[in-house]
Amino acid sequence: MLRKIAITIGDPAGIGPEVALKSIMSNDIAGLCEPVIIGDMAVIEEAVERFDLPVSPEYIEIVNVGQITDREFIKGRPSAAGGRASVAYIKKAVDLALNNSVDAIVTAPISKESLNIAGFKWPGHTEMLAELTGAKDFAMVFYSEHLRLILVTRHTALRNVPSMITKDNVLRTIVLALKACDIMDIGNPRIAVAGLNPHAGESGIFGSEEIDAIEPAVKEARQLGIPVSGPYPPDVLFHKAYNDEFDIIVCMYHDQGLIPLKMIAFDRGVNITVGLPIIRTSPDHGTANDIAWKGIANPSSITEAIKLSVKMRK
């Protein structure tokens, strides 16, 4: 029996409707799962007609949320309407997943600016999903064929990061890294921890976070039986992981991990939220308003997100 996957169309102004619909019609997805598109019929019909997509509501399950009813909605820029619609789609998908009506959810990109204009304070999908599902211990995981990573800190100014690198935060993320490997079906995982500073601090010469927080967290995790090592100098660690010496990297901040991952897998990277009571994946890119509604968006990343959601286990 095929797994049922709920796919939200993201911010209607962005490329979400286009890539979601293109993906479910691709040979990669056909026959792999039973997709359920969650959005607004007005947006979906506009995308089908504008991009000449062979999508028929008669053959594909579509959940019409009813936020946007006019096909003349705002395209290519943030708006309060787009923010409200994005949240409504996600809430519907979460409800379906929590009720076991679908096996997983895949979320197309949303706009943080649209969320803010609409009055929502979540900085992104991750925090929203955690609140909607009641998750207390969660993290962002990024997946590609040759590189997988998890973040200790998420969307915060770089100046805030050092104070957030505590033993407890690093240890918690190492534990979630082990869980991420489990749901991705990676047996006997090799978990590596990156340092925060150049050369992983060079024994305290370039910073003390490694000595004060990261090394103690790694030591305690190993005492718990977790197969983890580090901290390693970040400038060599990603090369080692790319060459299959490690299965997942615990990264200290957003760009430390996302720059190398997007360098090698910009169109195929997948974002996973670990720690939720549901399976959730998403493409590792934004709404791309500059190319939205032009018919040129690449659906590869959301296709990979759907394929991974089918393989994952809770």
Secondary structure as a PSIPRED ss2 file (coil, helix, strand):
# PSIPRED VFORMAT (PSIPRED V4.0)

   1 M C   1.000  0.000  0.000
   2 L C   1.000  0.000  0.000
   3 R C   1.000  0.000  0.000
   4 K E   0.000  0.000  1.000
   5 I E   0.000  0.000  1.000
   6 A E   0.000  0.000  1.000
   7 I E   0.000  0.000  1.000
   8 T E   0.000  0.000  1.000
   9 I C   1.000  0.000  0.000
  10 G C   1.000  0.000  0.000
  11 D C   1.000  0.000  0.000
  12 P C   1.000  0.000  0.000
  13 A C   1.000  0.000  0.000
  14 G C   1.000  0.000  0.000
  15 I C   1.000  0.000  0.000
  16 G H   0.000  1.000  0.000
  17 P H   0.000  1.000  0.000
  18 E H   0.000  1.000  0.000
  19 V H   0.000  1.000  0.000
  20 A H   0.000  1.000  0.000
  21 L H   0.000  1.000  0.000
  22 K H   0.000  1.000  0.000
  23 S H   0.000  1.000  0.000
  24 I H   0.000  1.000  0.000
  25 M C   1.000  0.000  0.000
  26 S C   1.000  0.000  0.000
  27 N C   1.000  0.000  0.000
  28 D C   1.000  0.000  0.000
  29 I C   1.000  0.000  0.000
  30 A C   1.000  0.000  0.000
  31 G C   1.000  0.000  0.000
  32 L C   1.000  0.000  0.000
  33 C C   1.000  0.000  0.000
  34 E E   0.000  0.000  1.000
  35 P E   0.000  0.000  1.000
  36 V E   0.000  0.000  1.000
  37 I E   0.000  0.000  1.000
  38 I E   0.000  0.000  1.000
  39 G E   0.000  0.000  1.000
  40 D C   1.000  0.000  0.000
  41 M H   0.000  1.000  0.000
  42 A H   0.000  1.000  0.000
  43 V H   0.000  1.000  0.000
  44 I H   0.000  1.000  0.000
  45 E H   0.000  1.000  0.000
  46 E H   0.000  1.000  0.000
  47 A H   0.000  1.000  0.000
  48 V H   0.000  1.000  0.000
  49 E H   0.000  1.000  0.000
  50 R H   0.000  1.000  0.000
  51 F C   1.000  0.000  0.000
  52 D C   1.000  0.000  0.000
  53 L C   1.000  0.000  0.000
  54 P C   1.000  0.000  0.000
  55 V C   1.000  0.000  0.000
  56 S C   1.000  0.000  0.000
  57 P C   1.000  0.000  0.000
  58 E C   1.000  0.000  0.000
  59 Y C   1.000  0.000  0.000
  60 I C   1.000  0.000  0.000
  61 E E   0.000  0.000  1.000
  62 I E   0.000  0.000  1.000
  63 V E   0.000  0.000  1.000
  64 N E   0.000  0.000  1.000
  65 V C   1.000  0.000  0.000
  66 G C   1.000  0.000  0.000
  67 Q C   1.000  0.000  0.000
  68 I C   1.000  0.000  0.000
  69 T C   1.000  0.000  0.000
  70 D C   1.000  0.000  0.000
  71 R C   1.000  0.000  0.000
  72 E C   1.000  0.000  0.000
  73 F C   1.000  0.000  0.000
  74 I C   1.000  0.000  0.000
  75 K C   1.000  0.000  0.000
  76 G C   1.000  0.000  0.000
  77 R C   1.000  0.000  0.000
  78 P C   1.000  0.000  0.000
  79 S C   1.000  0.000  0.000
  80 A H   0.000  1.000  0.000
  81 A H   0.000  1.000  0.000
  82 G H   0.000  1.000  0.000
  83 G H   0.000  1.000  0.000
  84 R H   0.000  1.000  0.000
  85 A H   0.000  1.000  0.000
  86 S H   0.000  1.000  0.000
  87 V H   0.000  1.000  0.000
  88 A H   0.000  1.000  0.000
  89 Y H   0.000  1.000  0.000
  90 I H   0.000  1.000  0.000
  91 K H   0.000  1.000  0.000
  92 K H   0.000  1.000  0.000
  93 A H   0.000  1.000  0.000
  94 V H   0.000  1.000  0.000
  95 D H   0.000  1.000  0.000
  96 L H   0.000  1.000  0.000
  97 A H   0.000  1.000  0.000
  98 L H   0.000  1.000  0.000
  99 N C   1.000  0.000  0.000
 100 N C   1.000  0.000  0.000
 101 S C   1.000  0.000  0.000
 102 V C   1.000  0.000  0.000
 103 D C   1.000  0.000  0.000
 104 A E   0.000  0.000  1.000
 105 I E   0.000  0.000  1.000
 106 V E   0.000  0.000  1.000
 107 T E   0.000  0.000  1.000
 108 A C   1.000  0.000  0.000
 109 P C   1.000  0.000  0.000
 110 I C   1.000  0.000  0.000
 111 S C   1.000  0.000  0.000
 112 K H   0.000  1.000  0.000
 113 E H   0.000  1.000  0.000
 114 S H   0.000  1.000  0.000
 115 L H   0.000  1.000  0.000
 116 N H   0.000  1.000  0.000
 117 I H   0.000  1.000  0.000
 118 A C   1.000  0.000  0.000
 119 G C   1.000  0.000  0.000
 120 F C   1.000  0.000  0.000
 121 K C   1.000  0.000  0.000
 122 W C   1.000  0.000  0.000
 123 P C   1.000  0.000  0.000
 124 G C   1.000  0.000  0.000
 125 H H   0.000  1.000  0.000
 126 T H   0.000  1.000  0.000
 127 E H   0.000  1.000  0.000
 128 M H   0.000  1.000  0.000
 129 L H   0.000  1.000  0.000
 130 A H   0.000  1.000  0.000
 131 E H   0.000  1.000  0.000
 132 L H   0.000  1.000  0.000
 133 T H   0.000  1.000  0.000
 134 G C   1.000  0.000  0.000
 135 A C   1.000  0.000  0.000
 136 K C   1.000  0.000  0.000
 137 D C   1.000  0.000  0.000
 138 F C   1.000  0.000  0.000
 139 A E   0.000  0.000  1.000
 140 M E   0.000  0.000  1.000
 141 V E   0.000  0.000  1.000
 142 F E   0.000  0.000  1.000
 143 Y E   0.000  0.000  1.000
 144 S C   1.000  0.000  0.000
 145 E C   1.000  0.000  0.000
 146 H C   1.000  0.000  0.000
 147 L C   1.000  0.000  0.000
 148 R E   0.000  0.000  1.000
 149 L E   0.000  0.000  1.000
 150 I E   0.000  0.000  1.000
 151 L E   0.000  0.000  1.000
 152 V C   1.000  0.000  0.000
 153 T C   1.000  0.000  0.000
 154 R C   1.000  0.000  0.000
 155 H C   1.000  0.000  0.000
 156 T C   1.000  0.000  0.000
 157 A C   1.000  0.000  0.000
 158 L H   0.000  1.000  0.000
 159 R H   0.000  1.000  0.000
 160 N H   0.000  1.000  0.000
 161 V H   0.000  1.000  0.000
 162 P H   0.000  1.000  0.000
 163 S H   0.000  1.000  0.000
 164 M H   0.000  1.000  0.000
 165 I C   1.000  0.000  0.000
 166 T C   1.000  0.000  0.000
 167 K H   0.000  1.000  0.000
 168 D H   0.000  1.000  0.000
 169 N H   0.000  1.000  0.000
 170 V H   0.000  1.000  0.000
 171 L H   0.000  1.000  0.000
 172 R H   0.000  1.000  0.000
 173 T H   0.000  1.000  0.000
 174 I H   0.000  1.000  0.000
 175 V H   0.000  1.000  0.000
 176 L H   0.000  1.000  0.000
 177 A H   0.000  1.000  0.000
 178 L H   0.000  1.000  0.000
 179 K H   0.000  1.000  0.000
 180 A H   0.000  1.000  0.000
 181 C H   0.000  1.000  0.000
 182 D H   0.000  1.000  0.000
 183 I H   0.000  1.000  0.000
 184 M C   1.000  0.000  0.000
 185 D C   1.000  0.000  0.000
 186 I C   1.000  0.000  0.000
 187 G C   1.000  0.000  0.000
 188 N C   1.000  0.000  0.000
 189 P C   1.000  0.000  0.000
 190 R C   1.000  0.000  0.000
 191 I E   0.000  0.000  1.000
 192 A E   0.000  0.000  1.000
 193 V E   0.000  0.000  1.000
 194 A E   0.000  0.000  1.000
 195 G C   1.000  0.000  0.000
 196 L C   1.000  0.000  0.000
 197 N C   1.000  0.000  0.000
 198 P H   0.000  1.000  0.000
 199 H H   0.000  1.000  0.000
 200 A H   0.000  1.000  0.000
 201 G H   0.000  1.000  0.000
 202 E C   1.000  0.000  0.000
 203 S C   1.000  0.000  0.000
 204 G C   1.000  0.000  0.000
 205 I C   1.000  0.000  0.000
 206 F C   1.000  0.000  0.000
 207 G C   1.000  0.000  0.000
 208 S C   1.000  0.000  0.000
 209 E H   0.000  1.000  0.000
 210 E H   0.000  1.000  0.000
 211 I H   0.000  1.000  0.000
 212 D H   0.000  1.000  0.000
 213 A H   0.000  1.000  0.000
 214 I H   0.000  1.000  0.000
 215 E H   0.000  1.000  0.000
 216 P H   0.000  1.000  0.000
 217 A H   0.000  1.000  0.000
 218 V H   0.000  1.000  0.000
 219 K H   0.000  1.000  0.000
 220 E H   0.000  1.000  0.000
 221 A H   0.000  1.000  0.000
 222 R H   0.000  1.000  0.000
 223 Q H   0.000  1.000  0.000
 224 L C   1.000  0.000  0.000
 225 G C   1.000  0.000  0.000
 226 I C   1.000  0.000  0.000
 227 P C   1.000  0.000  0.000
 228 V E   0.000  0.000  1.000
 229 S E   0.000  0.000  1.000
 230 G E   0.000  0.000  1.000
 231 P E   0.000  0.000  1.000
 232 Y E   0.000  0.000  1.000
 233 P C   1.000  0.000  0.000
 234 P H   0.000  1.000  0.000
 235 D H   0.000  1.000  0.000
 236 V H   0.000  1.000  0.000
 237 L H   0.000  1.000  0.000
 238 F H   0.000  1.000  0.000
 239 H H   0.000  1.000  0.000
 240 K H   0.000  1.000  0.000
 241 A H   0.000  1.000  0.000
 242 Y H   0.000  1.000  0.000
 243 N C   1.000  0.000  0.000
 244 D C   1.000  0.000  0.000
 245 E C   1.000  0.000  0.000
 246 F C   1.000  0.000  0.000
 247 D C   1.000  0.000  0.000
 248 I E   0.000  0.000  1.000
 249 I E   0.000  0.000  1.000
 250 V E   0.000  0.000  1.000
 251 C E   0.000  0.000  1.000
 252 M C   1.000  0.000  0.000
 253 Y C   1.000  0.000  0.000
 254 H H   0.000  1.000  0.000
 255 D H   0.000  1.000  0.000
 256 Q H   0.000  1.000  0.000
 257 G H   0.000  1.000  0.000
 258 L H   0.000  1.000  0.000
 259 I H   0.000  1.000  0.000
 260 P H   0.000  1.000  0.000
 261 L H   0.000  1.000  0.000
 262 K H   0.000  1.000  0.000
 263 M H   0.000  1.000  0.000
 264 I H   0.000  1.000  0.000
 265 A H   0.000  1.000  0.000
 266 F C   1.000  0.000  0.000
 267 D C   1.000  0.000  0.000
 268 R C   1.000  0.000  0.000
 269 G C   1.000  0.000  0.000
 270 V E   0.000  0.000  1.000
 271 N E   0.000  0.000  1.000
 272 I E   0.000  0.000  1.000
 273 T E   0.000  0.000  1.000
 274 V E   0.000  0.000  1.000
 275 G C   1.000  0.000  0.000
 276 L C   1.000  0.000  0.000
 277 P C   1.000  0.000  0.000
 278 I C   1.000  0.000  0.000
 279 I C   1.000  0.000  0.000
 280 R E   0.000  0.000  1.000
 281 T E   0.000  0.000  1.000
 282 S E   0.000  0.000  1.000
 283 P E   0.000  0.000  1.000
 284 D C   1.000  0.000  0.000
 285 H C   1.000  0.000  0.000
 286 G C   1.000  0.000  0.000
 287 T C   1.000  0.000  0.000
 288 A C   1.000  0.000  0.000
 289 N C   1.000  0.000  0.000
 290 D C   1.000  0.000  0.000
 291 I C   1.000  0.000  0.000
 292 A C   1.000  0.000  0.000
 293 W C   1.000  0.000  0.000
 294 K C   1.000  0.000  0.000
 295 G C   1.000  0.000  0.000
 296 I C   1.000  0.000  0.000
 297 A C   1.000  0.000  0.000
 298 N C   1.000  0.000  0.000
 299 P C   1.000  0.000  0.000
 300 S H   0.000  1.000  0.000
 301 S H   0.000  1.000  0.000
 302 I H   0.000  1.000  0.000
 303 T H   0.000  1.000  0.000
 304 E H   0.000  1.000  0.000
 305 A H   0.000  1.000  0.000
 306 I H   0.000  1.000  0.000
 307 K H   0.000  1.000  0.000
 308 L H   0.000  1.000  0.000
 309 S H   0.000  1.000  0.000
 310 V H   0.000  1.000  0.000
 311 K H   0.000  1.000  0.000
 312 M C   1.000  0.000  0.000
 313 R C   1.000  0.000  0.000
 314 K C   1.000  0.000  0.000
